[in-house]
Amino acid sequence: MPKTKPHKSDPAVLVAVADYFRVLSEASRLQILACLKSGPMNVMEIAEVTSLGQANLSKHLKVLTQAGILSRQPKGTSAYYEIAEPMIFELCELACDRISERVQQQAESLKVFRSKTAVF
């Protein structure tokens, strides 16, 4: 009997999607991804660019690697990390653009509200 592809609304699929977004919900991890956009780097290089402590950085790199977002390539005495899922930048850009629009709309609404309620 052929296996059927799980539907997008399948609870198991939704749990996996929620887990994926949970990985991206940490600002330090987004900072690491932005750092690696220019190409592979080792832990010391990433730490220098992000100013994250090595223990904290290693924890985040492990989470991103386990999620399949990063890949780890040993080279000599170092390990280099690189983006394994390039579409991550499209996803982040889409979210950033939408959030930026929302913040701008809220600022405009607040400005209008303040101008209407100002007491002189």
Buried (B, 14 or more C-beta within 10 A) or exposed (E): EEEEEEEEEEEEEEEEEEEBEEBBEBEBBBBBBEBBEEEBBBBEBBBEBBEBEEEEBBBBBEBBBEBEBBBBEEEEEEBBBEBBBEEBBEEBEEEEEEEEEEEEEEEEEEEEEEEEEEEE
